[in-house]
Amino acid sequence: MINSAVLVLNRYYQPVHVTSVKRAFSLLYQGVAKAIDAQYRLYEFDDWAALSATQDCITTINRTIRVPRVLVLSAYDHLPRGRVRFSRLNIYARDNDTCQYCGKSLPRSELNLDHVMPRSQGGKTTWENVVCSCVPCNLKKGGRTPEQADMRLLKKPVRPRWTPLFRGATRKVTYREWLPFLHLADASYWNVELLDE
């Protein structure tokens, strides 16, 4: 439970990070962040700890505290301008651990990377030219383009956009409490300018 995920929002209720429960409690206890409940009420640590906890909770020596699934930072108002680092793990995450030729979803130990345009034909090692593939498909394709090997890509490879969840792509876990803050339609509710009537 202590290593499960918590969504962190900036003070404008925009998602900026996914952190562990352990770090979330630290932020909450230090007063850097407040917990938010399903009715969008904010709680400081003592108030949150006083709520009754029946599930998703941490037990201390003298009390049981409900795990917050969403935190709002008190002073942070920026959105990180993160770039997704070009790495093997991030390519696997972008392609959802799925061979981009045959569509099989496999453990990462059974996957490798393939240059769509082979390096021998001038292909570069970039987001737009490298895909996840299984070993049989990689061997079948060899040093040819997909067209030359009579194979088709499931989708065109692109550079992924950074999101707070991309960092935690290995977790692939989201919680019901996160949904209002992750969908664009719901995000517009929080970002619309309010008029003084």
BAMI-216824 format. One line per field, with one value per atom (N, C-alpha, C): x, y, z; atom name. Coordinates in steps of 0.05 Angstrom, whole numbers. Layout:
REM residues N
x = X | ... .
y = Y | ... .
z = Z | ... .
at = CA | ... .
This chain:
REM residues 197
x = 16 | 0 | 17 | 39 | 56 | 69 | 72 | 84 | 64 | 38 | 18 | 19 | 3 | 5 | -15 | -5 | -22 | -18 | -39 | -38 | -33 | -14 | -7 | -16 | -31 | -41 | -27 | -24 | -15 | -38 | -33 | -55 | -78 | -76 | -98 | -112 | -106 | -119 | -111 | -87 | -77 | -57 | -58 | -40 | -11 | 8 | 36 | 54 | 44 | 62 | 46 | 58 | 47 | 69 | 61 | 81 | 72 | 88 | 81 | 65 | 51 | 36 | 55 | 78 | 98 | 105 | 111 | 118 | 93 | 70 | 46 | 41 | 44 | 40 | 61 | 85 | 105 | 97 | 88 | 79 | 55 | 37 | 13 | 21 | 38 | 46 | 62 | 78 | 94 | 78 | 53 | 36 | 41 | 56 | 62 | 38 | 22 | -1 | -25 | -48 | -73 | -85 | -98 | -113 | -140 | -149 | -175 | -193 | -218 | -236 | -255 | -273 | -291 | -309 | -314 | -331 | -314 | -289 | -270 | -265 | -267 | -261 | -231 | -218 | -189 | -185 | -164 | -159 | -129 | -122 | -95 | -91 | -66 | -59 | -77 | -79 | -94 | -124 | -135 | -163 | -167 | -148 | -149 | -146 | -127 | -122 | -146 | -162 | -186 | -209 | -209 | -230 | -229 | -252 | -252 | -242 | -227 | -215 | -224 | -235 | -244 | -229 | -221 | -205 | -184 | -164 | -141 | -130 | -120 | -110 | -83 | -70 | -44 | -49 | -38 | -42 | -16 | -19 | 4 | 0 | 17 | 16 | -11 | -21 | -45 | -69 | -67 | -91 | -88 | -110 | -111 | -118 | -102 | -105 | -112 | -132 | -140 | -118 | -112 | -93 | -106 | -93 | -104 | -96 | -115 | -108 | -102 | -110 | -104 | -95 | -73 | -63 | -62 | -66 | -64 | -41 | -21 | 2 | -8 | 1 | -8 | 3 | 28 | 40 | 49 | 51 | 62 | 40 | 46 | 26 | 36 | 59 | 70 | 61 | 63 | 60 | 88 | 98 | 125 | 125 | 147 | 151 | 170 | 161 | 178 | 180 | 202 | 205 | 208 | 197 | 199 | 227 | 243 | 270 | 269 | 285 | 287 | 302 | 288 | 300 | 284 | 297 | 284 | 258 | 259 | 235 | 212 | 219 | 198 | 187 | 203 | 192 | 173 | 180 | 162 | 136 | 139 | 115 | 98 | 110 | 95 | 80 | 93 | 80 | 65 | 62 | 46 | 55 | 81 | 93 | 80 | 75 | 62 | 79 | 83 | 97 | 82 | 95 | 81 | 77 | 85 | 80 | 58 | 59 | 39 | 18 | 23 | 3 | 3 | 22 | 23 | 34 | 21 | 30 | 46 | 72 | 90 | 105 | 117 | 134 | 158 | 168 | 191 | 215 | 219 | 242 | 240 | 216 | 212 | 209 | 214 | 212 | 239 | 241 | 265 | 257 | 276 | 270 | 277 | 262 | 267 | 267 | 286 | 287 | 268 | 247 | 228 | 243 | 257 | 276 | 303 | 313 | 337 | 361 | 378 | 402 | 419 | 419 | 434 | 424 | 399 | 387 | 385 | 399 | 399 | 380 | 367 | 348 | 362 | 350 | 361 | 349 | 362 | 352 | 337 | 312 | 295 | 268 | 252 | 225 | 208 | 212 | 196 | 205 | 227 | 237 | 242 | 237 | 242 | 216 | 211 | 186 | 193 | 174 | 176 | 168 | 184 | 176 | 184 | 170 | 177 | 201 | 215 | 238 | 231 | 210 | 204 | 198 | 183 | 178 | 203 | 220 | 245 | 263 | 264 | 280 | 267 | 241 | 227 | 233 | 232 | 236 | 265 | 283 | 312 | 320 | 337 | 348 | 331 | 305 | 288 | 268 | 255 | 233 | 208 | 188 | 163 | 152 | 152 | 142 | 158 | 184 | 201 | 197 | 191 | 187 | 158 | 140 | 112 | 99 | 106 | 95 | 83 | 64 | 51 | 55 | 60 | 61 | 33 | 28 | 2 | -5 | 16 | 12 | 39 | 38 | 62 | 75 | 101 | 115 | 118 | 112 | 115 | 128 | 138 | 149 | 125 | 124 | 102 | 103 | 79 | 77 | 80 | 93 | 96 | 69 | 63 | 41 | 50 | 37 | 45 | 45 | 28 | 25 | 47 | 59 | 78 | 102 | 110 | 132 | 126 | 101 | 93 | 81 | 90 | 78 | 80 | 101 | 104 | 82 | 70 | 49 | 23 | 15 | -9 | -33 | -32 | -54 | -65 | -90 | -103 | -126 | -134 | -155 | -179 | -202 | -227 | -225 | -212 | -210 | -194 | -178 | -161 | -177 | -198 | -211 | -220 | -232 | -239 | -216 | -192 | -168 | -152 | -159 | -144 | -157 | -183 | -197 | -199 | -195 | -196 | -223 | -244 | -271 | -274 | -265 | -267 | -247 | -223 | -203 | -213 | -229 | -239 | -257 | -271 | -287 | -271 | -247 | -230 | -215 | -211 | -195 | -211 | -237 | -253 | -252 | -251 | -251 | -279 | -279 | -304 | -311 | -336 | -345 | -357 | -352 | -363 | -390 | -412 | -439 | -452 .
y = -24 | 0 | 25 | 25 | 49 | 57 | 38 | 44 | 47 | 47 | 51 | 81 | 88 | 114 | 135 | 160 | 183 | 204 | 216 | 237 | 263 | 279 | 305 | 326 | 346 | 368 | 394 | 413 | 439 | 454 | 479 | 493 | 500 | 496 | 501 | 475 | 454 | 428 | 414 | 420 | 407 | 386 | 362 | 340 | 347 | 343 | 348 | 325 | 305 | 283 | 260 | 237 | 214 | 206 | 203 | 197 | 173 | 165 | 142 | 152 | 134 | 141 | 151 | 139 | 148 | 178 | 185 | 213 | 231 | 222 | 237 | 244 | 225 | 230 | 250 | 249 | 268 | 296 | 299 | 326 | 336 | 318 | 325 | 334 | 318 | 324 | 350 | 356 | 380 | 405 | 402 | 424 | 435 | 421 | 429 | 423 | 404 | 396 | 390 | 389 | 382 | 358 | 341 | 319 | 328 | 316 | 324 | 299 | 302 | 279 | 279 | 260 | 257 | 281 | 296 | 320 | 346 | 342 | 364 | 382 | 370 | 385 | 380 | 401 | 400 | 395 | 379 | 372 | 375 | 387 | 387 | 361 | 355 | 329 | 321 | 338 | 331 | 325 | 341 | 337 | 311 | 306 | 281 | 257 | 258 | 236 | 231 | 251 | 248 | 234 | 233 | 219 | 190 | 177 | 148 | 134 | 113 | 97 | 68 | 58 | 30 | 14 | 27 | 13 | 32 | 21 | 37 | 55 | 42 | 57 | 47 | 65 | 59 | 59 | 39 | 38 | 46 | 65 | 74 | 63 | 71 | 61 | 68 | 92 | 100 | 106 | 103 | 109 | 96 | 96 | 86 | 110 | 115 | 139 | 130 | 141 | 135 | 146 | 130 | 139 | 159 | 182 | 201 | 192 | 193 | 186 | 210 | 234 | 259 | 280 | 293 | 315 | 341 | 363 | 389 | 404 | 412 | 427 | 455 | 466 | 492 | 515 | 514 | 538 | 533 | 509 | 504 | 509 | 527 | 533 | 527 | 516 | 510 | 483 | 480 | 454 | 447 | 423 | 416 | 414 | 424 | 421 | 398 | 375 | 352 | 341 | 330 | 315 | 286 | 269 | 240 | 232 | 221 | 213 | 189 | 190 | 168 | 145 | 124 | 101 | 76 | 53 | 28 | 25 | 31 | 28 | 47 | 71 | 90 | 82 | 69 | 58 | 35 | 18 | -4 | 8 | 29 | 42 | 54 | 69 | 81 | 61 | 38 | 17 | -3 | 2 | -14 | -44 | -48 | -75 | -93 | -82 | -97 | -95 | -118 | -119 | -103 | -84 | -66 | -78 | -104 | -118 | -139 | -156 | -177 | -171 | -151 | -143 | -159 | -177 | -193 | -176 | -177 | -164 | -184 | -177 | -196 | -184 | -200 | -189 | -176 | -155 | -140 | -157 | -178 | -196 | -210 | -211 | -225 | -205 | -180 | -159 | -147 | -135 | -120 | -96 | -80 | -56 | -61 | -49 | -51 | -24 | -19 | 5 | 1 | 17 | 14 | 17 | 39 | 42 | 33 | 10 | -2 | 18 | 16 | 33 | 29 | 4 | -2 | 13 | 23 | 38 | 68 | 76 | 105 | 112 | 92 | 98 | 108 | 127 | 139 | 126 | 129 | 118 | 141 | 144 | 165 | 154 | 170 | 162 | 154 | 168 | 164 | 140 | 127 | 104 | 79 | 79 | 55 | 46 | 20 | 8 | -17 | -24 | -49 | -72 | -94 | -117 | -143 | -164 | -190 | -201 | -221 | -232 | -245 | -261 | -273 | -252 | -231 | -210 | -195 | -190 | -176 | -193 | -219 | -236 | -238 | -239 | -240 | -215 | -192 | -167 | -163 | -171 | -169 | -140 | -137 | -110 | -97 | -102 | -91 | -72 | -57 | -40 | -58 | -49 | -66 | -73 | -54 | -59 | -80 | -79 | -99 | -126 | -128 | -153 | -162 | -146 | -152 | -154 | -134 | -132 | -104 | -101 | -76 | -67 | -42 | -31 | -26 | -32 | -27 | 3 | 19 | 48 | 61 | 85 | 100 | 108 | 104 | 112 | 142 | 154 | 182 | 187 | 212 | 220 | 223 | 210 | 213 | 240 | 250 | 275 | 269 | 287 | 283 | 287 | 269 | 272 | 263 | 271 | 262 | 231 | 218 | 189 | 175 | 189 | 175 | 166 | 183 | 175 | 149 | 145 | 121 | 101 | 101 | 83 | 53 | 47 | 19 | 11 | 30 | 24 | 17 | 33 | 29 | 27 | 39 | 39 | 67 | 69 | 94 | 88 | 108 | 104 | 121 | 112 | 126 | 155 | 161 | 188 | 206 | 194 | 210 | 220 | 206 | 211 | 240 | 254 | 282 | 300 | 292 | 309 | 301 | 278 | 268 | 273 | 274 | 277 | 306 | 313 | 340 | 353 | 339 | 351 | 359 | 343 | 350 | 372 | 371 | 392 | 419 | 421 | 447 | 459 | 442 | 452 | 468 | 458 | 471 | 495 | 497 | 518 | 541 | 539 | 560 | 585 | 608 | 633 | 638 | 643 | 649 | 678 | 684 | 711 | 721 | 745 | 757 | 769 | 757 | 767 | 780 .
z = 0 | 0 | 0 | 15 | 17 | -9 | -28 | -54 | -76 | -69 | -90 | -98 | -118 | -131 | -121 | -121 | -114 | -136 | -146 | -166 | -152 | -162 | -150 | -170 | -160 | -177 | -168 | -187 | -179 | -166 | -158 | -144 | -162 | -188 | -207 | -214 | -199 | -203 | -229 | -239 | -263 | -255 | -266 | -258 | -266 | -247 | -252 | -247 | -232 | -224 | -212 | -212 | -197 | -178 | -152 | -132 | -115 | -97 | -79 | -55 | -42 | -18 | 4 | 6 | 26 | 22 | -3 | -9 | -5 | -13 | -10 | 20 | 37 | 66 | 76 | 66 | 73 | 65 | 40 | 30 | 47 | 53 | 68 | 97 | 110 | 137 | 139 | 119 | 119 | 113 | 104 | 97 | 69 | 53 | 26 | 7 | 15 | -1 | 17 | 4 | 18 | 3 | 18 | 6 | -4 | -25 | -36 | -36 | -28 | -28 | -52 | -53 | -77 | -81 | -60 | -62 | -66 | -73 | -78 | -54 | -30 | -6 | 0 | 9 | 16 | 45 | 52 | 80 | 85 | 108 | 117 | 132 | 140 | 151 | 174 | 194 | 218 | 212 | 194 | 187 | 171 | 153 | 137 | 155 | 174 | 193 | 210 | 215 | 233 | 218 | 192 | 177 | 183 | 183 | 187 | 163 | 168 | 146 | 148 | 126 | 126 | 105 | 83 | 63 | 52 | 39 | 29 | 52 | 72 | 95 | 104 | 119 | 132 | 162 | 175 | 204 | 218 | 237 | 253 | 281 | 299 | 326 | 340 | 335 | 349 | 332 | 306 | 289 | 261 | 247 | 220 | 202 | 181 | 164 | 136 | 125 | 97 | 78 | 57 | 37 | 19 | 15 | -4 | -32 | -51 | -79 | -96 | -86 | -101 | -80 | -87 | -70 | -87 | -74 | -87 | -74 | -89 | -79 | -72 | -49 | -39 | -55 | -63 | -75 | -104 | -113 | -140 | -161 | -181 | -201 | -230 | -233 | -259 | -270 | -296 | -309 | -318 | -311 | -320 | -351 | -362 | -391 | -396 | -388 | -390 | -418 | -424 | -449 | -441 | -457 | -452 | -462 | -445 | -452 | -471 | -492 | -511 | -498 | -490 | -478 | -485 | -480 | -486 | -470 | -444 | -428 | -437 | -445 | -455 | -482 | -499 | -524 | -518 | -499 | -491 | -480 | -464 | -452 | -474 | -493 | -514 | -530 | -536 | -552 | -536 | -510 | -492 | -491 | -492 | -491 | -512 | -536 | -557 | -582 | -595 | -621 | -641 | -654 | -672 | -700 | -703 | -728 | -725 | -705 | -702 | -681 | -664 | -644 | -619 | -615 | -590 | -567 | -545 | -521 | -505 | -500 | -488 | -465 | -447 | -426 | -440 | -427 | -438 | -444 | -429 | -434 | -461 | -472 | -498 | -521 | -516 | -536 | -542 | -566 | -572 | -589 | -598 | -613 | -643 | -660 | -689 | -702 | -720 | -736 | -760 | -762 | -784 | -811 | -814 | -836 | -826 | -835 | -824 | -825 | -806 | -806 | -830 | -840 | -865 | -889 | -887 | -909 | -902 | -882 | -874 | -852 | -839 | -818 | -793 | -779 | -755 | -730 | -708 | -682 | -669 | -676 | -666 | -658 | -643 | -636 | -660 | -682 | -706 | -723 | -715 | -731 | -715 | -689 | -673 | -660 | -662 | -651 | -635 | -618 | -603 | -621 | -620 | -636 | -622 | -629 | -618 | -634 | -623 | -636 | -663 | -665 | -691 | -713 | -706 | -726 | -734 | -714 | -720 | -738 | -734 | -751 | -779 | -780 | -806 | -823 | -809 | -823 | -831 | -814 | -819 | -825 | -845 | -852 | -874 | -875 | -896 | -883 | -900 | -891 | -888 | -874 | -872 | -899 | -918 | -945 | -959 | -957 | -970 | -958 | -932 | -918 | -919 | -933 | -935 | -907 | -890 | -863 | -860 | -841 | -836 | -807 | -802 | -775 | -765 | -739 | -727 | -727 | -720 | -719 | -725 | -735 | -742 | -716 | -712 | -688 | -686 | -663 | -659 | -631 | -628 | -602 | -583 | -560 | -542 | -528 | -522 | -507 | -478 | -463 | -435 | -421 | -402 | -384 | -357 | -336 | -309 | -307 | -323 | -321 | -337 | -357 | -374 | -357 | -337 | -320 | -305 | -298 | -284 | -302 | -327 | -347 | -339 | -324 | -315 | -296 | -282 | -263 | -277 | -297 | -312 | -293 | -270 | -251 | -248 | -251 | -245 | -226 | -211 | -191 | -199 | -191 | -197 | -189 | -167 | -157 | -175 | -193 | -211 | -236 | -243 | -268 | -273 | -254 | -260 | -268 | -260 | -264 | -289 | -301 | -324 | -351 | -352 | -377 | -385 | -410 | -419 | -415 | -419 | -415 | -386 | -368 | -339 | -332 | -345 | -339 | -346 | -368 | -376 | -354 | -339 | -317 | -297 | -291 | -271 | -282 | -309 | -320 | -332 | -334 | -345 | -327 | -340 | -324 | -312 | -286 | -272 | -274 | -279 | -281 | -255 | -248 | -224 | -231 | -222 | -229 | -206 .
at = N | CA | C | N | CA | C | N | CA | C | N | CA | C | N | CA | C | N | CA | C | N | CA | C | N | CA | C | N | CA | C | N | CA | C | N | CA | C | N | CA | C | N | CA | C | N | CA | C | N | CA | C | N | CA | C | N | CA | C | N | CA | C | N | CA | C | N | CA | C | N | CA | C | N | CA | C | N | CA | C | N | CA | C | N | CA | C | N | CA | C | N | CA | C | N | CA | C | N | CA | C | N | CA | C | N | CA | C | N | CA | C | N | CA | C | N | CA | C | N | CA | C | N | CA | C | N | CA | C | N | CA | C | N | CA | C | N | CA | C | N | CA | C | N | CA | C | N | CA | C | N | CA | C | N | CA | C | N | CA | C | N | CA | C | N | CA | C | N | CA | C | N | CA | C | N | CA | C | N | CA | C | N | CA | C | N | CA | C | N | CA | C | N | CA | C | N | CA | C | N | CA | C | N | CA | C | N | CA | C | N | CA | C | N | CA | C | N | CA | C | N | CA | C | N | CA | C | N | CA | C | N | CA | C | N | CA | C | N | CA | C | N | CA | C | N | CA | C | N | CA | C | N | CA | C | N | CA | C | N | CA | C | N | CA | C | N | CA | C | N | CA | C | N | CA | C | N | CA | C | N | CA | C | N | CA | C | N | CA | C | N | CA | C | N | CA | C | N | CA | C | N | CA | C | N | CA | C | N | CA | C | N | CA | C | N | CA | C | N | CA | C | N | CA | C | N | CA | C | N | CA | C | N | CA | C | N | CA | C | N | CA | C | N | CA | C | N | CA | C | N | CA | C | N | CA | C | N | CA | C | N | CA | C | N | CA | C | N | CA | C | N | CA | C | N | CA | C | N | CA | C | N | CA | C | N | CA | C | N | CA | C | N | CA | C | N | CA | C | N | CA | C | N | CA | C | N | CA | C | N | CA | C | N | CA | C | N | CA | C | N | CA | C | N | CA | C | N | CA | C | N | CA | C | N | CA | C | N | CA | C | N | CA | C | N | CA | C | N | CA | C | N | CA | C | N | CA | C | N | CA | C | N | CA | C | N | CA | C | N | CA | C | N | CA | C | N | CA | C | N | CA | C | N | CA | C | N | CA | C | N | CA | C | N | CA | C | N | CA | C | N | CA | C | N | CA | C | N | CA | C | N | CA | C | N | CA | C | N | CA | C | N | CA | C | N | CA | C | N | CA | C | N | CA | C | N | CA | C | N | CA | C | N | CA | C | N | CA | C | N | CA | C | N | CA | C | N | CA | C | N | CA | C | N | CA | C | N | CA | C | N | CA | C | N | CA | C | N | CA | C | N | CA | C | N | CA | C | N | CA | C | N | CA | C | N | CA | C | N | CA | C | N | CA | C | N | CA | C | N | CA | C | N | CA | C | N | CA | C | N | CA | C | N | CA | C | N | CA | C | N | CA | C | N | CA | C | N | CA | C | N | CA | C | N | CA | C | N | CA | C | N | CA | C | N | CA | C | N | CA | C | N | CA | C | N | CA | C | N | CA | C | N | CA | C | N | CA | C | N | CA | C | N | CA | C | N | CA | C .
